[in-house]
């Protein structure tokens, strides 16, 4: 009988006794003898019933107590013998109980009083709050379910919390899920870099022989990876590969294909390089193909000879060790020049700017475009933050000698006040939105064009109506010098603008030593025809005696680490950027140094300048620290860190890069 039924039974019994008493009272009105007789009978029955009632209730309580004890014993025994591992921990994570399955499947030793993290490394706070979490332990995977209860004292006041953790073995599920994910098909687009340039000056018979080698290399590569390959153009392949094989390629950094391509040469010494774009995680094959195309475009913007894997909005890069092949054709430049000239003619104002802390290349390229635009009759100006610039002498020289045109430099406030929907903003020497000299001018612009030679970054300018991006070019100034040759100018460009462009070229090539190709000298020759003065240009990079002393101190602090010279300057100096850049260049002249790095303090952290002659890719190294640049010239900025700590993370990045290329 349930507790509710037992209460009902007692209530009915009481009502019957009361009814009998009432009946006896009614009989007493007619016959007193019968009343007493009736009262005696009712009393006897009531006494007997009361005795039986009390006896039954005692037996019932004994039965319930016995059943409750038996159930508690059954619960404890069942939990101890439960086939899934389980344990109880206190609020600190100390194990106070565990069942038999836990000792058989998880931990065979005595675990009483042991902290759970000493056996299984899990986040207890997260496990307690989420009530369910998945861990990997030894060779299996477990889903842990947490049930927390409060332990109270005799006054029902909580004194501690106990948590029951149940382990569910989901290894088979995880294995099936992994197999399913590894079987997903990924799209790869493979491109032979600079195909037209490589085969422009060789015989058709040699071209056919090299093409066969490339095709055979691709077919062998995909056969080994159990993929599907289709040649869709003379320089392009389309491939499908499983996720499992893609992970294997990522584990070896795609060396099996990138390095194999280098063994094929076109003229005995120029190696073939390939770029690969991979689309991962698309909801369909067409979406994955689109992601692969975007990834391939990113590899081309970064110089080629590498792999880009695109997953959602994230890119992962592999390779990128070669310097690439300089493009001899200027068709792209001519088309860009014609389009830019039309856009300038349609604009009511042109504002040109470079990157923050503008150097001779950024300001020189901007000045060259500004001078050409003014010759076309445009209302053109250059913006530069003159308080934070590395080209102060160039800015002063242009202001002092371009008097007939008026000041070509404009302040940020003046530019923002004058901008309209027809204003054109041209950005030089950067494609990174985070490095612009004036983010406010960029944000206010409705028409944006950029000219840059740096590798394409993930957070690149994505709203440009026109762009000229050549990672093979030596400098932005070289690119501008080529562009303005195709402009229809009403007169000859001033020699002061030519000096500015030549200064930019000489800075980024280290006086025509690094990243210098045929087109670099052609651009320099054109500027020389315009009247560029090499002596005046050289003086633009002259420094003060204080900067020279600081440069010497930085060089003196350098130490060699795995063929890299690393120097530190932990003191804030007003001319530290110039001195650090020059010190990094000079450190390369030390015998046995493949790359140089100068770490110096800035306002809210440190800056790292990296240089090399190509033996070590400083761009890849500093990209690991959030920076970028070129194979031979790069930089990174680290916030809220000391110079010594920056040196540690730099050496770790160097170690990782050496491991990847070895």
NUGU-372323 format. One record per residue: residue in one letter; x, y, z of N, C-alpha, C in turn. Coordinates in steps of 0.1 Angstrom, whole numbers, plus 5000, padded with zeros to 4 digits. Example, Ala and Ser with C-alpha at 12.3 -4.5 7.8 and 13.67 -1.06 7.14 Angstrom:
! residues 2
A513249435078512349555078513249675078/S512849785071513749895071512950005079/
! end
This chain:
! residues 662
X500949885000500050005000500950125000/X500550224991501350344991501050435003/X501950535005501750635016500450705015/X499950735003498750805001497550715005/X497650585001496550495003496450465018/X497550455025497550425039496950545047/X497150665043496450775050494950775048/X494550735036493050725033492450625041/X493150505043492550395051492350445066/X493350515071493250555085492050655087/X491850745077490750845077489450775077/X489250675069487950605068487650535081/X488650465087488450395099488050485110/X488550605111488150705122486750745119/X486350765107484950805104483950695108/X484350565106483450455110483250455125/X484250475133484150475148483250585152/X483450705146482650825150481250795147/X480950735135479550705131478950615141/X479650505145479150415155478750485168/X479550575173479350645185478050735184/X477850795172476650875170475450795170/X475550675164474350585164473950535178/X475050515186474750475200474050585208/X474450715206473750825212472350835208/X472050805196470750815190469850705197/X470350585199469650475205469350505220/X470150585226470050615241468750695243/X468250765233467050845235465750755237/X465850635231464750545231464850425242/X466150385244466250265253467650275259/X467750305272469050325279469850195280/X469150085282469849955283470549925270/X469749945259470349915246471550015243/X471450135248472550235246473850185253/X473750145265474950095272475449965266/X474549885261474949765254475749795241/X475149895234475749935222477050005224/X477150085235478450155238479550055242/X479149945249480149845252480649775240/X479749745231480249675219481149765211/X480749895209481549985202482950005208/X482950005222484250025229485149905227/X484549785228485349665226485949665212/X485049685202485549685188486649785186/X486449905192487350015190488749975196/X488749915208489949875214490649775206/X489949675201490549565193491049625180/X490249715174490749775161491949865163/X492049935175493150025178494449935179/X494249825186495449735188495949685174/X494949635166495349585153496049695145/X495449815146495949925138497349965141/X497649965155499050005159500049895155/X499549765156500449655152500749655137/X499749685129499949695115500849805111/X500649925117501450035114502950015117/X503149945129504549915132505149815122/X504449715118504949625108505149695095/X504349785092504549865079505849945079/X506050015091507250095092508550005091/X508449885097509549795097509849745083/X508749725075508849675062509449785053/X508949905054509550015046510950035049/X511350035062512750055066513649945060/X513149825061513949715055514049725040/X512949765033513049785019514049895015/X513950005023514850115020516350085022/X516650005032517949965034518449865023/X517449775019517849685008518049764995/X517249864992517449944980518750024980/X519150084991520350154992521550064990/X521449944995522549844993522549804978/X521449784972521349754958521949864949/X521649994953522150104945523650104946/X524150094959525650094960526349984953/X525749864954526349744948526249754933/X525149814928524949824913525949934908/X526150044915527050144910528550094910/X528850014921530149964922530449864911/X529449784907529649684897529149734883/X528849864882528349914869529449904859/X529149864847530249834837530949954832/X530450074834531150204830531950254842/X533150304840533950364851533150484857/X533250494870532650604878533550634890/X533450754894534150794907533550914913/X533850944925533251054932534451144937/X534451274934535451364939534851474947/X535651534956535151654963535351774955/X535051894961535152014953536552054949/X537551994956538952014952539451914942/X538651814938539151724928539751594934/X539651574948540251464954539251344953/X539751234949538951114947538651054961/X537351034964536950974976536250834974/X535950804962535250674959535450644944/X535550524940535550484926535050334925/X534550304914533950174912534950074906/X534449954904535349844900535749864885/X534849914877535249944863536350044861/X536350144871537450244870538750184872/X538850084881540150024883540549934872/X539549874865539849784854540149854841/X539449974838539650034825540450164826/X540550234837541150364837542450354845/X542350324858543550334867543450214877/X544450124875544449994883544950014897/X545750124900546250144914545150204923/X545450204936544550264946544550414943/X543350464942543150604939542550684950/X542250624961541650694973542550814977/X542050934978542751044983543751104973/X543651054961544551104950543751214942/X544451314938543851424930543651364916/X542451394910542051334897543051374886/X543551504887544451544876545751474876/X546151404887547351324887547151194879/X545951164876545651044869545151074854/X544251174854543651214841543751364841/X544351424831544451564830543251624823/X542351674832541151744827540951874834/X540151954828539752084834538552064843/X538752044856537752014865536652124865/X537052244866536052354866535152354854/X535752334842534952324830534052204830/X534552094835533751964836532651984845/X532852044857531752064867530652164861/X531152264854530152364849529352314837/X530052244828529452204815528652074817/X528952004828528251874831528651764822/X529251794811529651684801530851734793/X531851644792533051684784533651554778/X534451574768535051454761536651474763/X537251364767538651364769539251244761/X540551254758541351144752542351094763/X542250964766543050904776543650774771/X544950764772545650654767545250624752/X544650514749544350484735542850504732/X542050564742540650574740540150714742/X538850734740538150854742536950834751/X536750924760535650904770534851034771/X533551014772532651124775532351124790/X532651234797532551234811531251314815/X530351254822529151324827529351354842/X529051474846529251514860527851544866/X527651484878526451514886526951554900/X526551684904527051744916525951754926/X526251714939525251724950525951784962/X525151844971525651904983525551814995/X526551805002526551725015526251825026/X525151795034524751885045524951825058/X525051905069525151865082523851835088/X523751815102522451775108521451885108/X521952015105521052125104520752165089/X520952065080520752085066521552205060/X522652235066523452345061524552275052/X524752325040525752265031527152285036/X527852165037529252175042530252145031/X529852075020530752035009529951994997/X530651984986530051944974530751814969/X529951714965530451594960530051574945/X530951534937530551524922530851384918/X529751324912529951184906530251204891/X531351144887531851154873531751014867/X530951004856530750874849531450884836/X532150784832532950774820532250684810/X532050734798531450654788532450644776/X532850524773533850494763533150524749/X533650624742533150664729534250644718/X535150554721536350534712535850494698/X534850404698534350354685533650474677/X532950554684532350664678533350764672/X534350794680535350894676536150834664/X536450704665537150634653536350644641/X535050614642534150624630534050764625/X533950864634533951004630535151044623/X536351004628537651034622537750974608/X537350854607537350784594536450854584/X535350904589534350974580534951104576/X535551184585536151314582537451294573/X538151184575539351164567539051124553/X537851074551537351034537536851154529/X536651264536536151384528537151424517/X536551464506537351504494537651644495/X538951674493539451814492539851854478/X539751974474540052024461541352094461/X542252054451543552114450543652174435/X544152294434544552344421546052374421/X546752314412548152324411548552404399/X549452504401549852594391551352594389/X551852584377553252594374553552744374/X554452794383554652934384555352994372/X554953114368555653184357555853094345/X554853024341555052924330555452994317/X554853104313555153174301556553224301/X556953284313558353334314559353224313/X559153114319560053004319560352944305/X559252944297559352874284559452974272/X559653104276559653204265560853194256/X562053144261563253154253563853014251/X563052904251563652774249562952714237/X563552614231563052554219561852464222/X561052444211559752374213560052224218/X561152174212561552034216561852024231/X562652124236562952124250561752154258/X560852234253559652264261558752144262/X558652064251557851934252558551844262/X559851834262560551744271560251784286/X560351914289560151964302558651944306/X557751964297556351954300556051804303/X556651714296556451574299556951544314/X558051594317558551574331557651624341/X557051744339556151804348554851714349/X554351674338553151594338553351464345/X554551404343554851274349554951294364/X555651404368555751434382554451444389/X553451514383552151534389551351404390/X551451324379550751194379551251104390/X552651094391553151014401552851064415/X552851194417552551254430551051214434/X550151224425548751194428548451044430/X549150964422549050814424549450774437/X550550834442551050794456550050844466/X549350944463548351004473546950954471/X546750864462545450804459544450904455/X544951004447544051114443543651104429/X542851204424542451214410543051344405/X543651334393544351454387543851474373/X543551604369543151634356543851764352/X544551764340545251874335544251964328/X544052084332543052174327543652284319/X544952304319545652404311547052364310/X547852434302549252404300550052414313/X549552504322550252534334549452504347/X548352434345547352424356546852284357/X546652234369546152094372545052114382/X543952024381542852014390542951884397/X542851874410543051744417542051734428/X541651604431540851574443541651474452/X541651504464542451424474541651414487/X541851304494541151284507541751364518/X540951384528541451464540542651394546/X542551264547543651184553544951214546/X544951204533546151234525546651374526/X545651464527546051604529546751634542/X546251564553546951574566548351524565/X548551414557549851364556550751464549/X550251524538551051624531551351744540/X550451784548550651894558551751854568/X551751734572552751684581554151694576/X554351684563555651694557555851824550/X554951924552554952054547555052054532/X554451954525554251944511555651934504/X556651894511557951884505558051784493/X557251684494557251584483556951634470/X556151744469555851804456556651934453/X556852014464557552144461558952114458/X559652034466561052004463561251924451/X560351834448560451754435560351844423/X559551944424559452034412560752104410/X561552134421562852204419563852124411/X563651994411564651914404564551924388/X563451984384563252004369563652144366/X564552154357565052294353564752314338/X564652444334564252484321565552504312/X566552554318567752584310569052534317/X568852434325569952384332570152434346/X569552554349569852614362568552674368/X567552714360566352774365565352664369/X565052644382564152534386562652574384/X561952464382560452474381559952494395/X558952584397558252594410556752584408/X556052524417554652514416553952584429/X552752624426551952684437550652604438/X550252574450549052494452548052564461/X546852564456545752614465544852504469/X544452494481543652384487542452444493/X541252384490540052424496539552324506/X539452354519539052254529537852304536/X536852214538535752244546534552304539/X534552304526533452364519532252264520/X531052324520529852244521529552164508/X530252194497530052124485531352134477/X531452054466532652054458532852194451/X531752254446531952384440532452494450/X531952484462532452574472533852554476/X534252424477535652394479536552434468/X536052424456536852474444537052624445/X536052694449536152844450537152874461/X537152804472538152824482539552794477/X539752684469541052654464541552764455/X540652824447541052934438541553054446/X540853084457541253194465542553164471/X542753044476544053004482545153014471/X544952974459545952984448546253134446/X545253214445545553354443546453414454/X546153364467547053404478548453364476/X548653244471550053194469550753284458/X550053324448550653414438550953554443/X550053594452550353724459551553724468/X551953604472553053584482554353534475/X554253534461555553504454555653364448/X554653284451554653144445555553054452/X555752934446556552824452556052794466/X554752774468554252744481552852694480/X552352654492550952594493550152674503/X548952704499548052774508546752694510/X546452654522545252584525544252674532/X543052684525542052774530540952694537/X540652724549539652664557538852774564/X537552794560536752904564537453034560/X537753124569538553244566539953244570/X540453124573541853104578542753044567/X543953094565544953044556546052984564/X546552874559547852814564548752794552/X550052844554550952844543552152744545/X552552684535553752594535554652634523/X555952614526556952644515557252794513/X557552834501557852974498559353004500/X560252904496561652924499562352984487/X561852984475562553034464562253184462/X563053244454562853394451561953424439/X561553314432560653344421561353384408/X560653394398561153434385560653564381/X561553654377561153794374560353784360/X559253854360558453864347559053974338/X559353934326559854024317558854104309/X557654054308556554124301555954234310/X555654344303555054454310553554484306/X552954374300551554394296550654424307/X550854364318549954394330550154534335/X551454584335551654714339551054814329/X551154794316550554884307549054894308/X548454774310546954774312546554854325/X547354824335547054894348547255044346/X548255084339548555224337547455294330/X546955234319545855294312544555304320/X544255204328543055214337543255314347/X544455324354544655424364544555564359/X545055584347544955724341543555764339/X542655664335541255704333540555734346/X540955654357540355674370540755814375/X542055844374542455974378541756094371/X541556074358540856174351539356194356/X538756094361537356104365537256144380/X538356164387538356194401538556344403/X537856404413538056544416539256574425/X539756464431540956474440541656344441/X542956344442543756224443544656234456/X544556144465545356144477546156014477/X547456024478548355914477549055904491/X549055784496549755754509550355614509/X551355594518552055464520551655404533/X552655324538552455264551552855354563/X552555314575552955384586554455384587/X555055484594556455504594557055494580/X556455574571556855564557558355584555/X558855494546560355504543560455564529/X561755564524561955624511561255554499/X560955424501560155364490558755404490/X558155404502556655434503556455584499/X557255674504557055814501557555844487/X558655784483559155804469558155764459/X557455644461556455594451555255684451/X554855734463553655824464553955954457/X555156004459555556134453555556124438/X556156004433556155984418554755984412/X553855914418552455914414551856054414/X552056124425551556254427552056354416/X553356354413553856434403553356404389/X553156274386552556234373551156284372/X550356264383548956294383548756444381/X549656524387549556674385549856714371/X550756644365551056674351549856634342/X549056554346547756524339546656614342/X546956714351545956814355545156774367/X545556674374544756624386545056704398/X544156714407544356784420544856674430/X546156654429546756544437547656584448/X547656504459548456534471548956404477/X549956424485550556304493550256334507/X549756224514549656234529550756144535/X551456204545552456134553552456194567/X552456104576552556144590554056194593/X554256314592555656374592556256354606/X555456324616555956304630556456164631/X555956074623556455934623556755884609/X557955924605558455894591559955864591/X560355784582561755754580562255824568/X561455914562561855984550561756134551/X562156184563562056324566562856404556/X564056364553564856444544564256454530/X563656344525563056344512561856434512/X561056434523559856524523560256664523/X561356704531561856834532562356884518/X563056794511563656824498562556854488/X561456774488560356794478559656924482/X559456954494558757074498559657204494/X560957194495561757304492561957334477/X561757224469562057244455560857234445/X559657204450558457194442557557314445/X558157434445557457554449556457594438/X556757574425555757624415554457544415/X554457424421553257344421552457364434/X553157424444552457434457552857314465/X552557314478552957204486552157074482/X552956974479552256844475551856764487/X552156804499551856724511550556794517/X549756704523548456744529548356684542/X547656754552547456694565546256604564/X546156524575545056424575543656504576/X543656604585542456684586542056754573/X543056804566542756874553542156774543/X542756654543542356544534540956504536/X540656474549539256434553538256534550/X538556664552537656774549537356784534/X538356754526538156784512537656664504/X537656544510537256424503535756414500/X535456364488534056344483533956204478/X532756174472532556044466533356024454/X533956134448534756124436536256124439/X536656124452538056134456538655994454/X539855984448540555864446541755854457/X541855744464542955724473543855614467/X545155644465546055544460547055514471/X547255384474548055334484549355274478/X550455304483551755254478552555184489/X553255074484554155004492553554924504/X552254894503551654804513550354754508/X549954634512548554584509547854544522/X548554584533548054544547547254664552/X545954634555545054744561545554794575/X546254704582546654734595547854824595/X548554844584549754924583549655054576/X548455094573548255214565548655344574/X549155444567549655564573548455634579/X547255624573546055694578544855594576/X544555514585543355434584542055514582/X542055644587540855724586540655764571/X541755804564541555834550541155714542/X541655604545541255484538539855444540/X539355464553537955424556536955524549/X537455654547536555754541536555744526/X537455664520537555664505536455574499/X535955624488534955534480535655474469/X536855524465537655464454539055444459/X539555314459540855284464541655204453/X542855244451543855164443545155144451/X545755024449547055014456548054954446/X549354994449550454944442551454894452/X551854764451552654704461553454584456/X554554564463555454454459555654354471/X554954374482555154284493554154164491/X554454064499553553944498552153974502/X551253914497549853934501549553884514/X548953964523548653914537547153884537/X546753814547545353774549544453894550/X544953984559544154104561544454214551/X544454184538544854274527543754364524/X544054474516543054564511542154494501/X540854484505539954394497538854474490/X538954614490537954694483538554774472/X539754734467540354814457539654794443/X539354904436538754894423539854864412/X541154884416542254854407543454834416/X544354734412545554704419546654654410/X547854684414549054634408549854574418/X549954444419550654364429551654274422/X552954304424554054234418555054194429/X554854074435555854034446557254014441/X557454004427558753984422559454114420/X558754224421559454354419560254394430/X561354474428562254514439561654604448/X560754694444560254804452558954854446/X558154934454557055004449557455114439/X558655174442559155284434559455234420/X559955114419560255054406558955034398/X557854984405556554964398556055094394/X556155204402555555334398556355394386/X557655374386558455424375558055354362/X557655234362557155164350555755214346/X554955234356553555284354553555414347/X554355514352554255654347554755664333/X555555564329556055564315554955554305/X553855494309552755474300551655584301/X551855674310550955784312551055884300/X549955954297550056064287550256194295/X551456234296551756344305551956474297/X551456584302551656714296552956774301/X554056724297555356774301556156664307/X557356694311558356604317558256604332/X558356484338558356474352559556544358/X559356614369560456684375561556584380/X562756624379563956544384563856514399/X563156604406563056574421562156454423/X561056434415560256314416561056194412/X561956214402562756104397563756064408/X564256164415565156134427564456054438/X563256094440562456024451562255884447/X561855854434561655714430562955634430/X564055694426565355624426565755594440/X565455684449565855664463565055544469/X563855524465563055414470563655284464/X564055284451564555164446565955124453/X566755224455568055194461567955154475/X566955204482566655154496566355004497/X565354964489564854834490565754724483/X566654774474567554684468568954684474/X569054764485570354784492571454824481/X571054934474571954984464572254884453/X571054824448571154734436571854604439/X571754554452572354424455571354314456/X570254334463569254224465567954254457/X567254144453566054154446566154254434/X567254244427567454334415567354254402/X566454294394566354224381566554314369/X566254264357566454344345565554474346/X564254444350563354554350563754664361/X564454624371564954724381565854814374/X566854764367567754854360567154934349/X566154874342565354954332564655074338/X564055054350563355154357564355264361/X565555224366566555314371567055394359/X567255334347567655404335566655504331/X565355474332564355574328564355694338/X564555664351564655774360565855864358/X566955794354568255874351567955964339/X567155914329566856004318566056124322/X565256104332564456224337565356324345/X566556284348567456374355567756334369/X567556214373567756164387569256184390/X569556234401570956264406571256154416/X572256064413572555954422573256004435/X573956114434574656174445573656234455/X572656304449571556364457570756254464/X570556144457569756034462570555974474/X571855954472572655894483572555984495/X572556114494572556204505571156194513/X570156144506568856134512568856024523/X569755934522569855824532570955854542/X571555974541572656004551572056024565/X572855984575572355994589573256084597/X572756124609573556204618574556124625/X575456194632576556124640575956044651/X574856094657574156024668573655894663/X573055894651572455764645573555674642/X574755724637575855634635576455574647/X576455644658576955594671575955484676/X574655514675573655414680573755294671/X573955304658574055194649575255104653/X576355164657577555094661577255014674/X576555074683576255004696575354884693/X574454904684573554784681574354674675/X575254704666576054604660576954534670/X577454614680578354554690577554464699/X576254474701575454384709575054254703/X575354244690574954124682575553994687/X574853884687575253754690574853664679/X575653554676575353464665574553344671/X573353314664572553204668572153134655/X572753014654572452934642572553004629/X573753074627574053144615573153274613/X572553314624571753434624572353534635/X572553664630573053764639571853834646/X571753824659570653884666571153994675/X570754124673571154234681569954294689/X570254354701569154404709569554554712/X568454634713568654774718567454794727/X567654794740566554794750566354944755/X566855044748566655174752565855254741/X564955334746564155414736565055524731/X565155534718565955634711565055704700/X565155834698564355894688564655854674/X565855804671566255764657566555614657/X565855544665566155394666565855324654/X564755354647564255284635565255294624/X565855404622566855424611568055344615/X568555364627569755294632569555144631/X568455094635568154944635568154894621/X567554964612567554914598568954914592/X569755014595571055014589571954914596/X571754894609572554784616572254654611/X570954624608570554494602571254474589/X571254574581571954564568573454534570/X574054604579575554584581575854454587/X575054394595575354264601575354154591/X574754174579574854074568576254064562/X577054164564578454164559579354074567/X578854024579579753934587579753804581/X580953744580581153614574580353504582/X579653424575578853314581577553344585/X577053474583575753514587574753504576/X573753424577572753404567571553504568/X571353554580570253644583570653724595/X570053854596570253934607568953984612/X568854004625567654054632568154154643/X567454264643567654374653566354394660/X566354374673565254384682565454514690/X564454604689564554734696563154774702/X563254854712562054894720561355004713/X560054994713559155104708558155134719/X557155214716556255264727555655164735/X554955064729554154964736554654824734/X555954804731556454674729557854674723/X558054584713559354584706559054564691/X560054604683560054584669561254494665/X561054414655562054324650562254354635/X563554394631563854414617564754294612/X564354234602565054114597565554134583/X566854094580567454104567568153974563/X568253944550569053834545569353864531/X570253774525570553784511569853664504/X568953594511568153494505568453354510/X569553334517569953204522568953154532/X568353254540567353224550566153314548/X564953264548563753344545563253414557/X563653544559563253614571561753644571/X561153654559559653674559558953564565/X559253434562558653324568558853314583/X560053354588560353354602559553454609/X559553574604558853684612557353674610/X556853604600555453584598554953504609/X555753414615555253334626555053414639/X555653534639555453634650554453744647/X553753724636552653824632553153924623/X554453914618554954014609554853974594/X555654034586555654004572556754084564/X556754074551557654144543558054064531/X559354054529559953974518560953874523/X561353784514562353684517563553744523/X563953864518565253924522565054044531/X563854094533563554204542562154194548/X562154184561560854174568560954234582/X559754244588559654304601558454254609/X558554264622557454224630557354314642/X556154334648555954414659555254334670/X555854324682555254254693554954344704/X553654334709553254424719553354364733/X553554454743553654414757554654304760/X555854324755556854224757558254294758/X559154234765560454284767561354244755/X562554314753563454274742563954134744/X564254094757564853964759563853854756/X562553884760561553784757561253774742/X561353884735561253884721562353804714/X563553814720564753734715564453584716/X563753544728563453404730562453354719/X561353424717560353384707560953384693/X561853484691562553484678563353364675/X564153324685564953204683564153074682/X562953074688562052964686561452954672/X561153074667560753084653561853044643/X563053084646564153034638564352884638/X564252834650564352684652563252614644/X562052664645560952594638561152604622/X561652724618561852734603562952644598/X564052634606565152544602564652394602/X563852364612563252224612562452194600/X561652294596560752274584561452264571/X562652324570563352324557564452224557/X564752154568565752054569565251924565/
! end
